[in-house]
Amino acid sequence: MIEAFNRAMSLSGVFWLSISLISYLIALWANKKCKGHPAAHPIIVTALLISLGLYLSNTQVSEYQRAASLLHWLLGPITVALALPIYRQWQKLRHFGWRLFASILLGGVLAPVSAWLTLFVFDTPSAIQFTMLAKSITTPLAMESSAQIGGIPALAAVFVIVTGIVGAVMASVTFSLFNVESRQAQGIALGTVAHAVGTAKAIQMGEDVAAMATLGLCVNGIFTALALPVVFGLFI
């Protein structure tokens, strides 16, 4: 934390933190003006604005990561804070019981395995196939899990980010297409498949949806991080 704070207090750190926050505020404004259209999702707009800033200033991504490392550190406390909607909706969670956990585990298996199967059919290199198996959990867990099973940690981060953005952007369309009206089911799907980005989308949809998404995020992340190394150790 101290190192991240020191970097944030440097001239470069203050500049890029300011750019990041301003970009996000602009993205929120654009999303509101577009009436929440998926193409104007705040994460997409923010990423495009920061990418434009990096390009115009000829700044390497690694330099930006170091300068804005405080934002990365804050992911930890923010993730812990997600326990609040779970606590507030605890009675509902108890009501669904084992059915919730069964849904999360099933979704946590189907999403990465179907993606892996696609890569397997097209004879993609094994390292990329293994990396894809960690695509639906948060970035730190995905990078560590992929490293343990012979994947590529840096590529795992890319897969996780893309999965989260696509999940959040396409959620409303998918729910409408398949007539998924249950808010509990929507929350579980967002948290299980689209991890933290999906959970951020769920928070916008309501506290009950956010509670389910948070549960899906946490349970699937822990399950995948523990199961992948064990499975590969036994069968690979």
SEVO-681087 format. One line per 2 residues: number of its first residue (from 1); their letters; for each residue x, y, z of N, C-alpha, C. Coordinates in nm, 4 decimals, decimal comma, m for minus. Each point is the difference from the previous one (the first is absolute). Example, Ala and Ser with C-alpha at 12.3 -4.5 7.8 and 13.67 -1.06 7.14 Angstrom:
1> as> 1,3190/m0,5690/0,7800/m0,0890/0,1190/0,0000/0,0900/0,1200/0,0000  m0,0350/0,1050/m0,0720/0,0820/0,1190/0,0060/m0,0770/0,1090/0,0730
END
This chain:
1> mi> 0,0823/m0,1208/0,0000/m0,0823/0,1208/0,0000/0,0855/0,1255/0,0000  0,1070/0,0009/0,0826/0,0870/0,1178/0,0099/0,0626/0,0312/m0,1349
3> ea> 0,0463/m0,1073/m0,0676/0,0612/0,0208/m0,1322/m0,1008/0,0565/m0,0981  m0,1212/m0,0538/0,0008/m0,1044/0,0492/m0,0901/m0,0348/0,1449/0,0305
5> fn> m0,0050/0,0345/0,1293/m0,0322/0,1369/0,0393/0,1106/0,0960/m0,0435  0,1263/m0,0422/0,0154/0,1122/0,0851/m0,0406/m0,0026/0,0268/m0,1502
7> ra> m0,0323/m0,1042/m0,0777/m0,0085/0,0185/m0,1446/m0,1146/0,0941/m0,0358  m0,1109/m0,0130/0,0747/m0,1157/0,0848/m0,0271/0,0305/0,1470/0,0284
9> ms> 0,0904/0,0249/0,0966/0,0334/0,1365/0,0363/0,1039/0,0626/m0,0915  0,0604/m0,0797/m0,0882/0,0945/0,0552/m0,0966/m0,0761/0,0786/m0,1056
11> ls> 0,0716/0,0819/m0,0764/m0,0635/0,0813/m0,1033/m0,0709/m0,0876/m0,1022  0,0687/m0,1078/m0,0412/m0,0586/m0,0922/m0,0970/m0,1230/m0,0686/0,0579
13> gv> 0,0100/m0,0394/0,1283/m0,1116/m0,0673/0,0641/m0,1230/0,0889/0,0096  0,0185/0,1245/0,0445/m0,1112/0,0936/0,0118/m0,0632/0,0247/m0,1366
15> fw> 0,0853/0,0125/m0,1024/m0,0505/0,0281/m0,1344/m0,0880/m0,1140/m0,0507  0,0512/m0,1246/0,0076/m0,0752/m0,1117/m0,0568/m0,1179/m0,0413/0,0862
17> ls> 0,0087/0,0184/0,1305/m0,1171/m0,0227/0,0842/m0,1103/0,0997/m0,0347  0,0393/0,1246/m0,0240/m0,0974/0,1026/m0,0374/m0,0635/m0,0329/m0,1347
19> is> 0,0837/m0,0425/m0,0958/m0,0510/m0,0376/m0,1318/m0,0983/m0,1162/0,0113  0,0330/m0,0967/0,0843/m0,0862/m0,1172/0,0178/m0,1354/0,0393/0,0584
21> li> 0,0031/0,0830/0,1042/m0,1250/0,0417/0,0657/m0,0845/0,0881/m0,0922  0,0644/0,0914/m0,0708/m0,0728/0,0876/m0,0929/m0,0609/m0,0831/m0,1126
23> sy> 0,0770/m0,0972/m0,0496/m0,0502/m0,0864/m0,1073/m0,1226/m0,0774/0,0463  0,0045/m0,0474/0,1244/m0,1134/m0,0765/0,0526/m0,1228/0,0885/0,0169
25> li> 0,0200/0,1232/0,0461/m0,1128/0,0919/0,0147/m0,0621/0,0318/m0,1365  0,0853/0,0190/m0,1000/m0,0494/0,0237/m0,1360/m0,0770/m0,1226/m0,0491
27> al> 0,0527/m0,1186/0,0314/m0,0651/m0,1239/m0,0421/m0,1378/m0,0155/0,0640  m0,0110/0,0365/0,1280/m0,1302/m0,0053/0,0674/m0,0985/0,0971/m0,0643
29> wa> 0,0492/0,1187/m0,0334/m0,0844/0,0999/m0,0661/m0,0459/m0,0500/m0,1369  0,0923/m0,0587/m0,0759/m0,0339/m0,0516/m0,1326/m0,1008/m0,1143/0,0086
31> nk> 0,0181/m0,0868/0,1000/m0,0922/m0,1120/0,0183/m0,1402/0,0502/0,0339  m0,0068/0,1034/0,0823/m0,1293/0,0578/0,0366/m0,0660/0,0644/m0,1212
33> kc> 0,0796/0,0724/m0,0808/m0,0537/0,0651/m0,1194/m0,0507/m0,1024/m0,1016  0,0654/m0,1159/m0,0032/m0,0402/m0,1064/m0,0928/m0,1050/m0,0914/0,0605
35> kg> m0,0531/0,0390/0,1176/m0,1051/m0,0746/0,0689/0,0402/m0,1437/0,0299  0,1276/m0,0164/0,0409/0,0483/m0,1313/0,0406/0,0231/m0,0974/m0,1126
37> hp> 0,0169/0,0479/m0,1213/0,0224/m0,0903/m0,1143/0,1273/m0,0823/0,0234  m0,0048/m0,1317/m0,0297/0,1177/m0,0867/0,0243/0,1280/0,0495/m0,0652
39> aa> m0,0098/0,0599/m0,1177/0,1198/0,0474/m0,0702/0,0672/0,1155/0,0732  m0,0756/0,0666/0,0873/0,0552/0,1133/0,0749/0,0269/m0,0377/0,1445
41> hp> 0,0320/m0,1256/0,0242/0,0292/m0,0451/0,1353/0,1188/0,0798/0,0554  m0,0081/0,0462/0,1256/0,1067/0,0842/0,0562/0,1400/m0,0595/m0,0096
43> ii> 0,0123/m0,1311/0,0158/0,1334/m0,0618/m0,0057/0,0584/0,0102/m0,1401  m0,0845/m0,0194/m0,1016/0,0479/0,0096/m0,1388/0,0443/0,1415/m0,0299
45> vt> m0,0831/0,0973/0,0344/0,0322/0,1401/m0,0293/0,1248/0,0438/0,0761  0,0096/m0,0395/0,1272/0,1179/0,0356/0,0796/0,1269/m0,0581/m0,0610
47> al> m0,0058/m0,1283/m0,0385/0,1167/m0,0651/m0,0606/0,0419/0,0693/m0,1293  m0,0984/0,0397/m0,0808/0,0311/0,0680/m0,1267/0,0633/0,1373/0,0256
49> li> m0,0520/0,0728/0,0965/0,0547/0,1327/0,0298/0,1424/m0,0084/0,0542  0,0236/m0,0949/0,0903/0,1352/m0,0159/0,0548/0,0956/m0,0479/m0,1083
51> sl> m0,0465/m0,0924/m0,0847/0,0836/m0,0476/m0,1107/0,0373/0,1145/m0,0930  m0,0952/0,0872/m0,0257/0,0273/0,1177/m0,0835/0,1037/0,0895/0,0665
53> gl> m0,0125/0,0182/0,1315/0,0972/0,0805/0,0732/0,1392/m0,0595/m0,0043  0,0087/m0,1324/0,0135/0,1300/m0,0669/m0,0068/0,0615/0,0145/m0,1387
55> yl> m0,0854/m0,0105/m0,1017/0,0499/0,0105/m0,1381/0,0510/0,1417/m0,0297  m0,0793/0,0994/0,0386/0,0379/0,1386/m0,0301/0,1232/0,0432/0,0783
57> sn> 0,0182/m0,0532/0,1191/0,1150/0,0376/0,0824/0,1186/m0,0948/m0,0180  m0,0179/m0,0982/m0,0871/0,1053/m0,0997/m0,0266/0,0475/m0,0667/0,1297
59> tq> m0,0963/m0,0383/0,0827/0,0294/m0,0634/0,1288/m0,0241/m0,1498/m0,0077  0,0935/m0,0777/0,0509/m0,0149/m0,1446/0,0016/m0,1045/m0,0416/0,1036
61> vs> m0,0679/m0,1113/m0,0281/m0,1010/m0,0506/0,0932/0,0635/m0,0326/0,1350  0,1215/m0,0544/m0,0024/0,0692/m0,0335/0,1251/0,0242/0,1241/0,0845
63> ey> 0,0289/0,1128/m0,0645/0,0200/0,1252/0,0729/m0,1297/0,0452/0,0650  m0,1094/m0,0128/m0,0750/m0,1306/0,0369/0,0549/m0,0358/m0,0884/0,1191
65> qr> 0,0285/m0,1303/m0,0108/m0,0315/m0,0925/0,1095/0,0754/0,0370/0,1269  0,1255/0,0377/m0,0156/0,0777/0,0409/0,1170/m0,0534/0,1307/0,0584
67> aa> m0,0332/0,0940/m0,0860/m0,0463/0,1305/0,0458/m0,1361/m0,0098/0,0695  m0,0857/m0,0881/m0,0509/m0,1357/m0,0128/0,0544/m0,0138/m0,1235/0,0882
69> sl> 0,1093/m0,0451/0,0595/m0,0018/m0,1223/0,0811/m0,0917/0,0114/0,1218  m0,0277/0,1227/0,0449/m0,0903/0,0181/0,1143/m0,1399/m0,0519/m0,0334
71> lh> m0,0433/0,0195/m0,1249/m0,1307/m0,0513/m0,0413/m0,0029/m0,1523/0,0085  0,1100/m0,0630/m0,0400/0,0072/m0,1457/0,0076/m0,0050/m0,0466/0,1446
73> wl> 0,0689/0,0709/0,0885/m0,0009/m0,0383/0,1418/m0,1394/0,0129/0,0593  m0,0740/0,1012/m0,0424/m0,1339/0,0231/0,0544/m0,0988/m0,1095/m0,0369
75> lg> 0,0341/m0,0838/m0,0985/m0,0886/m0,1099/m0,0366/m0,0235/m0,0942/0,1180  0,1024/m0,0149/0,0851/m0,0133/m0,0887/0,1160/m0,1080/0,0461/0,0958
77> pi> 0,0099/0,1230/0,0554/m0,1050/0,0487/0,0902/m0,1380/0,0045/m0,0651  m0,0040/0,0332/m0,1289/m0,1294/0,0063/m0,0688/m0,0631/m0,1385/m0,0069
79> tv> 0,0819/m0,1016/m0,0282/m0,0514/m0,1372/m0,0058/m0,0556/m0,0432/0,1350  0,0717/0,0344/0,1076/m0,0478/m0,0338/0,1350/m0,1314/0,0719/0,0294
81> al> m0,0123/0,1244/m0,0471/m0,1215/0,0783/0,0252/m0,1225/m0,0611/m0,0659  0,0219/m0,0848/m0,1009/m0,1129/m0,0648/m0,0666/m0,0753/m0,0949/0,0934
83> al> 0,0596/m0,0309/0,1148/m0,0683/m0,0863/0,0975/m0,1230/0,0697/0,0585  m0,0066/0,1324/m0,0083/m0,1110/0,0752/0,0586/m0,1352/m0,0388/m0,0593
85> pi> m0,0149/m0,0041/m0,1345/m0,1300/m0,0425/m0,0535/m0,0347/m0,1439/0,0354  0,0998/m0,0866/0,0162/m0,0278/m0,1373/0,0433/m0,0601/0,0009/0,1399
87> yr> 0,0577/0,0792/0,0880/m0,0502/0,0089/0,1376/m0,1438/0,0524/0,0028  m0,0283/0,1007/m0,0799/m0,1326/0,0601/m0,0004/m0,1058/m0,0943/m0,0586
89> qw> 0,0430/m0,0878/m0,0891/m0,0941/m0,0927/m0,0643/0,0152/m0,1423/0,0537  0,0547/m0,0129/0,1207/0,0350/m0,1310/0,0530/m0,1189/m0,0949/0,0110
91> qk> m0,1168/0,0501/0,0375/m0,1176/m0,0861/0,0143/m0,0410/m0,0609/m0,1339  0,0095/0,0789/m0,1066/m0,0318/m0,0532/m0,1328/0,1007/m0,1058/m0,0418
93> lr> 0,1250/0,0244/0,0315/0,1034/m0,0971/m0,0353/m0,0228/m0,1315/0,0743  m0,0366/0,0078/0,1245/m0,0277/m0,1205/0,0775/m0,1202/m0,0744/m0,0565
95> hf> m0,0979/0,0747/m0,0506/m0,1210/m0,0617/m0,0552/0,0326/m0,0898/m0,1194  0,0895/0,0459/m0,0861/0,0339/m0,0792/m0,1191/0,0995/m0,1120/0,0314
97> gw> 0,0835/0,0197/0,1013/0,0880/m0,1064/0,0476/0,0874/m0,0656/m0,1056  m0,0028/m0,1335/0,0003/0,0897/m0,0783/m0,0858/m0,0238/0,0246/m0,1480
99> rl> m0,1210/0,0426/m0,0360/m0,0298/0,0236/m0,1418/0,0868/0,1112/m0,0569  0,0284/0,1004/0,0840/0,0886/0,1081/m0,0437/0,1397/m0,0528/m0,0305
101> fa> 0,0547/m0,0777/0,0920/0,1360/m0,0501/m0,0163/0,0088/m0,0969/m0,1173  m0,1045/m0,0807/m0,0197/m0,0015/m0,0926/m0,1136/0,0009/0,0777/m0,1319
103> si> m0,0779/0,1084/m0,0051/m0,0055/0,0829/m0,1218/0,1349/0,0650/m0,0281  0,0632/0,0499/0,1070/0,1293/0,0660/m0,0163/0,1057/m0,0981/m0,0487
105> ll> 0,0044/m0,1169/0,0608/0,1004/m0,0995/m0,0390/m0,0234/m0,0490/m0,1423  m0,1265/m0,0183/m0,0377/m0,0308/m0,0438/m0,1363/0,0411/0,1061/m0,1016
107> gg> m0,0349/0,1254/0,0295/0,0388/0,1090/m0,0900/0,1501/0,0200/m0,0044  0,0644/m0,0184/0,1161/0,1454/0,0151/0,0070/0,0746/m0,1050/m0,0781
109> vl> m0,0636/m0,1144/m0,0227/0,0611/m0,1066/m0,0793/m0,0338/0,0159/m0,1491  m0,1269/0,0256/m0,0298/m0,0442/0,0057/m0,1395/0,0649/0,1144/m0,0786
111> ap> 0,0098/0,1183/0,0612/0,0516/0,1165/m0,0728/0,1442/m0,0194/m0,0480  0,0935/m0,0339/0,0885/0,1377/m0,0163/m0,0476/0,0213/m0,1253/m0,0839
113> vs> m0,0709/m0,1083/0,0322/0,0190/m0,1241/m0,0751/m0,0498/0,0148/m0,1444  m0,1119/0,0688/m0,0191/m0,0501/0,0208/m0,1363/0,0968/0,0864/m0,0809
115> aw> 0,0594/0,1014/0,0661/0,0991/0,0842/m0,0686/0,1254/m0,0807/m0,0313  0,0435/m0,0822/0,0965/0,1169/m0,0852/m0,0225/m0,0248/m0,0979/m0,1137
117> lt> m0,1206/m0,0581/m0,0062/m0,0323/m0,0971/m0,1040/0,0089/0,0620/m0,1391  m0,0414/0,1265/m0,0098/0,0098/0,0701/m0,1284/0,1453/0,0121/m0,0437
119> lf> 0,0875/0,0375/0,0928/0,1424/0,0106/m0,0320/0,0588/m0,1370/m0,0327  m0,0454/m0,1019/0,0701/0,0493/m0,1358/m0,0238/m0,0366/m0,0477/m0,1403
121> vf> m0,1223/0,0275/m0,0421/m0,0462/m0,0409/m0,1336/0,0842/0,0651/m0,1086  0,0392/0,1256/0,0223/0,0791/0,0721/m0,0993/0,1508/m0,0189/0,0212
123> dt> 0,0360/m0,0960/0,0843/0,1395/m0,0391/0,0207/0,0879/0,1189/0,0413  m0,0500/0,0779/0,0938/0,0754/0,1128/0,0542/0,1107/m0,0536/0,0914
125> ps> 0,1140/0,0674/0,0099/0,1071/m0,0454/0,0905/m0,0503/m0,0281/0,1405  0,0563/m0,1019/0,0618/m0,0464/m0,0459/0,1315/0,0046/0,1098/0,1055
127> ai> 0,1036/0,0820/m0,0023/0,0133/0,1059/0,1008/m0,1186/0,0962/m0,0040  m0,0470/0,0311/m0,1213/m0,1156/0,0896/m0,0139/m0,1273/m0,0706/0,0453
129> qf> m0,0112/m0,1290/m0,0324/m0,1163/m0,0773/0,0450/m0,0094/m0,0013/0,1519  0,1118/m0,0265/0,0659/m0,0002/m0,0058/0,1461/m0,0315/0,1367/0,0608
131> tm> 0,0517/0,1039/m0,0636/m0,0250/0,1351/0,0495/m0,1484/0,0341/m0,0043  m0,0692/m0,0465/m0,1042/m0,1421/0,0302/m0,0160/m0,0843/m0,0557/0,1139
133> la> 0,0467/m0,1055/0,0648/m0,0769/m0,0630/0,1077/m0,0184/0,0918/0,1207  0,0816/0,1037/0,0093/m0,0101/0,0919/0,1149/m0,0637/0,1329/m0,0389
135> ks> m0,0740/0,0029/m0,1084/m0,0487/0,1263/m0,0539/m0,1133/0,0635/0,0795  m0,0717/m0,0792/0,0814/m0,1196/0,0520/0,0656/0,0182/0,0308/0,1482
137> it> 0,1240/0,0173/0,0444/0,0248/0,0401/0,1391/0,0800/0,1292/0,0006  0,0115/0,0622/0,1153/0,0662/0,1298/0,0082/0,1469/m0,0090/m0,0419
139> tp> 0,0543/0,1102/m0,0467/0,1335/0,0021/m0,0600/0,1105/m0,0597/0,0875  0,0143/0,0381/0,1282/0,1090/m0,0575/0,0809/m0,0084/m0,1520/0,0102
141> la> m0,1206/m0,0528/0,0236/m0,0180/m0,1447/0,0091/0,0258/m0,0673/m0,1336  m0,0450/0,0628/m0,1082/0,0177/m0,0578/m0,1331/0,1474/m0,0098/m0,0375
143> me> 0,0760/0,1034/0,0289/0,1420/0,0008/m0,0350/0,0760/m0,1075/0,0783  m0,0302/m0,0111/0,1293/0,0678/m0,0995/0,0828/m0,0412/m0,1422/m0,0409
145> ss> m0,1284/m0,0211/m0,0243/m0,0490/m0,1330/m0,0380/0,0565/m0,0440/m0,1337  0,0030/0,0906/m0,0978/0,0517/m0,0353/m0,1320/0,1488/m0,0331/0,0063
147> aq> 0,0739/0,0700/0,0856/0,1428/m0,0284/0,0150/0,0218/m0,1407/0,0546  m0,0864/m0,0441/0,0900/0,0154/m0,1310/0,0619/m0,0344/m0,1152/m0,0930
149> ig> m0,0790/0,0254/m0,1030/m0,0393/m0,1080/m0,0908/0,0683/0,0094/m0,1367  0,0999/0,0853/m0,0107/0,0739/0,0102/m0,1252/m0,0554/0,0997/m0,0979
151> gi> m0,0826/0,0923/0,0481/m0,0541/0,1036/m0,0862/0,0896/0,1226/m0,0039  m0,0538/0,1099/m0,0529/0,0754/0,1245/m0,0150/m0,0680/0,1072/0,0849
153> pa> 0,0568/0,0361/0,1154/m0,0652/0,0951/0,0910/m0,0416/0,1318/m0,0646  0,0882/0,0584/m0,0799/m0,0327/0,1287/m0,0625/m0,1196/m0,0131/m0,0932
155> la> m0,0047/m0,1119/m0,0732/m0,1117/m0,0231/m0,0913/m0,1281/m0,0294/0,0779  0,0149/m0,0623/0,1163/m0,1166/m0,0267/0,0854/m0,0679/0,1306/0,0379
157> av> 0,0794/0,1014/0,0314/m0,0564/0,1306/0,0352/m0,0810/0,0575/m0,1156  0,0505/m0,0180/m0,1220/m0,0710/0,0492/m0,1186/m0,1327/m0,0734/m0,0164
159> fv> 0,0033/m0,1328/0,0131/m0,1222/m0,0795/m0,0129/m0,1035/0,0410/0,1045  0,0460/0,0230/0,1226/m0,0902/0,0386/0,1086/m0,0664/0,1344/m0,0311
161> iv> 0,0782/0,0967/m0,0432/m0,0535/0,1329/m0,0283/m0,1008/m0,0046/m0,1143  0,0358/m0,0708/m0,1067/m0,0902/m0,0108/m0,1155/m0,1289/m0,0718/0,0400
163> tg> 0,0131/m0,1093/0,0768/m0,1176/m0,0743/0,0456/m0,0930/0,0889/0,0814  0,0580/0,0767/0,0921/m0,0807/0,0873/0,0843/m0,0729/0,1068/m0,0792
165> iv> 0,0706/0,0632/m0,0922/m0,0610/0,1070/m0,0801/m0,1111/m0,0552/m0,0877  0,0281/m0,1106/m0,0698/m0,1018/m0,0604/m0,0869/m0,1215/m0,0437/0,0816
167> ga> 0,0259/m0,0598/0,1172/m0,1104/m0,0437/0,0847/m0,0874/0,1154/0,0455  0,0628/0,1091/0,0426/m0,0758/0,1156/0,0470/m0,0759/0,0680/m0,1130
169> vm> 0,0635/0,0087/m0,1166/m0,0619/0,0672/m0,1144/m0,1167/m0,0809/m0,0554  0,0171/m0,1323/m0,0078/m0,1009/m0,0847/m0,0625/m0,1042/m0,0543/0,0979
171> as> 0,0142/0,0301/0,1284/m0,0895/m0,0575/0,1008/m0,1470/0,0293/m0,0277  m0,0330/0,1256/m0,0186/m0,1404/0,0378/m0,0193/m0,0595/m0,0657/m0,1233
173> vt> 0,0772/m0,0020/m0,1087/m0,0472/m0,0615/m0,1247/m0,0203/m0,1500/0,0193  0,0944/m0,0637/0,0679/m0,0084/m0,1445/0,0222/m0,1189/m0,0367/0,0880
175> fs> m0,0191/0,0755/0,1077/m0,1137/m0,0265/0,0886/m0,1320/0,0160/m0,0747  m0,0072/0,1012/m0,0854/m0,1219/0,0231/m0,0767/m0,0218/m0,1100/m0,1042
177> lf> 0,1082/m0,0401/m0,0654/m0,0091/m0,1006/m0,1056/m0,0480/m0,1345/0,0541  0,0513/m0,0383/0,1182/m0,0355/m0,1292/0,0587/m0,1085/0,0125/0,1083
179> nv> m0,0609/0,1189/0,0069/m0,1126/0,0239/0,0910/0,0351/m0,0328/0,1458  0,1188/0,0440/0,0427/0,0433/m0,0198/0,1384/m0,0490/0,1195/0,0817
181> es> m0,1109/m0,0164/0,0708/m0,0592/0,1092/0,0746/0,0342/m0,0041/0,1488  0,0456/m0,1140/0,0498/0,0352/m0,0123/0,1409/0,1227/0,0851/0,0318
183> rq> m0,0143/0,0911/0,0936/0,1114/0,0869/0,0367/0,1099/m0,0789/0,0698  m0,0387/m0,1045/0,0712/0,0999/m0,0853/0,0642/0,0862/m0,0705/m0,1049
185> aq> m0,0658/m0,0521/m0,1034/0,0725/m0,0688/m0,1071/0,0911/0,0967/m0,0760  m0,0477/0,1215/m0,0208/0,0814/0,1002/m0,0688/0,1263/0,0321/0,0800
187> gi> m0,0169/0,0149/0,1307/0,1143/0,0316/0,0848/0,1020/m0,1122/0,0035  m0,0472/m0,1237/0,0162/0,0903/m0,1152/0,0032/0,0768/m0,0115/m0,1314
189> al> m0,0701/0,0190/m0,1123/0,0653/m0,0104/m0,1312/0,1084/0,1067/m0,0166  m0,0307/0,1233/0,0388/0,0964/0,1090/m0,0155/0,1241/m0,0224/0,0854
191> gt> m0,0181/m0,0388/0,1252/0,1145/m0,0198/0,0881/0,0820/m0,1214/m0,0346  m0,0670/m0,1082/m0,0396/0,0693/m0,1257/m0,0289/0,0789/0,0069/m0,1293
193> va> m0,0592/0,0577/m0,1030/0,0630/m0,0010/m0,1331/0,0813/0,1266/m0,0271  m0,0500/0,1155/0,0437/0,0661/0,1276/m0,0337/0,0720/0,0623/0,1187
195> ha> 0,0214/m0,0779/0,1063/0,0786/0,0367/0,1191/m0,0249/0,1431/0,0492  0,1065/0,0772/0,0272/m0,0140/0,1315/0,0630/m0,0711/0,1015/m0,0892
197> vg> 0,0255/m0,0064/m0,1294/m0,0656/0,0940/m0,0918/m0,1500/m0,0287/m0,0047  m0,0355/m0,1287/m0,0024/m0,1406/m0,0372/0,0035/m0,0652/0,0403/0,1304
199> ta> 0,0740/m0,0099/0,1099/m0,0526/0,0401/0,1294/m0,0237/0,1507/0,0051  0,0878/0,0761/m0,0633/m0,0202/0,1453/m0,0080/m0,1283/0,0319/m0,0765
201> ka> m0,0260/m0,0767/m0,1052/m0,1249/0,0154/m0,0747/m0,1188/m0,0357/0,0885  0,0138/m0,1063/0,0802/m0,1080/m0,0443/0,0873/m0,0332/0,1044/0,1056
203> iq> 0,1017/0,0698/0,0503/m0,0217/0,1041/0,1004/m0,0909/0,1092/m0,0559  0,0150/0,0304/m0,1288/m0,0858/0,1004/m0,0643/m0,1442/m0,0484/m0,0115
205> mg> m0,0185/m0,1316/m0,0012/m0,1331/m0,0579/m0,0181/m0,0768/m0,0122/0,1315  0,0686/0,0114/0,1140/m0,0689/m0,0088/0,1274/0,0771/m0,0821/0,1016
207> ed> m0,0274/0,0226/0,1273/0,0756/m0,0658/0,1052/m0,0235/m0,1508/0,0030  m0,1213/m0,0441/m0,0333/m0,0279/m0,1437/0,0007/0,0783/m0,0712/m0,1091
209> va> 0,0101/0,0629/m0,1172/0,0786/m0,0574/m0,1094/0,1487/0,0032/0,0361  0,0435/0,1098/0,0629/0,1401/0,0137/0,0394/0,0409/m0,1067/0,1002
211> am> m0,0896/m0,0343/0,0929/0,0312/m0,1024/0,0999/0,0246/m0,1344/m0,0657  m0,0851/m0,0353/m0,0956/0,0155/m0,1272/m0,0710/0,1280/0,0007/m0,0838
213> at> 0,0276/0,1120/m0,0659/0,1197/0,0096/m0,0833/0,1263/m0,0108/0,0850  m0,0009/0,0636/0,1160/0,1156/m0,0062/0,0897/0,0245/m0,1419/0,0458
215> lg> m0,1072/m0,0701/0,0330/0,0135/m0,1399/0,0414/0,0581/m0,0835/m0,1143  m0,0516/0,0219/m0,1213/0,0506/m0,0731/m0,1155/0,1466/0,0291/m0,0255
217> lc> 0,0379/0,1269/0,0116/0,1393/0,0416/m0,0187/0,0917/m0,0702/0,0995  m0,0364/0,0032/0,1269/0,0866/m0,0541/0,1054/0,0095/m0,1525/m0,0072
219> vn> m0,1152/m0,0664/m0,0087/m0,0006/m0,1467/0,0005/0,0698/m0,0558/m0,1234  m0,0295/0,0558/m0,1171/0,0630/m0,0508/m0,1218/0,1498/0,0276/m0,0018
221> gi> 0,0406/0,1163/0,0518/0,1423/0,0323/0,0044/0,0773/m0,0961/0,0880  m0,0542/m0,0263/0,1187/0,0668/m0,0920/0,0924/0,0002/m0,1424/m0,0561
223> ft> m0,1146/m0,0426/m0,0519/m0,0131/m0,1354/m0,0553/0,0977/m0,0240/m0,1148  0,0051/0,0934/m0,0934/0,0876/m0,0155/m0,1171/0,1469/0,0024/0,0403
225> al> 0,0359/0,0942/0,0884/0,1398/0,0121/0,0426/0,0485/m0,1256/0,0719  m0,0891/m0,0657/0,0740/0,0383/m0,1215/0,0716/m0,0072/m0,1237/m0,0882
227> al> m0,0999/m0,0051/m0,0874/m0,0244/m0,1217/m0,0775/0,0973/m0,0183/m0,1160  0,0338/0,1090/m0,0706/0,0839/m0,0135/m0,1194/0,1349/m0,0667/0,0282
229> pv> 0,0773/0,0482/0,0966/0,1298/m0,0656/0,0266/m0,0155/m0,1462/0,0415  m0,1048/m0,0303/0,0781/m0,0215/m0,1381/0,0446/m0,0322/m0,0907/m0,1172
231> vf> m0,0915/0,0441/m0,0871/m0,0389/m0,0804/m0,1166/0,1198/m0,0231/m0,0916  0,0756/0,1058/m0,0251/0,1154/m0,0147/m0,0885/0,1087/m0,0868/0,0648
233> gl> 0,0121/0,0092/0,1302/0,0984/m0,0832/0,0681/m0,0331/m0,1480/m0,0058  m0,1286/m0,0325/m0,0082/m0,0438/m0,1396/m0,0031/m0,0021/m0,0597/m0,1387
235> fi> m0,0391/0,0802/m0,0997/m0,0266/m0,0549/m0,1325/0,0924/0,0491/m0,1115  0,0740/0,1055/0,0239/0,0844/0,0534/m0,1067/0,1456/m0,0368/0,0205
END
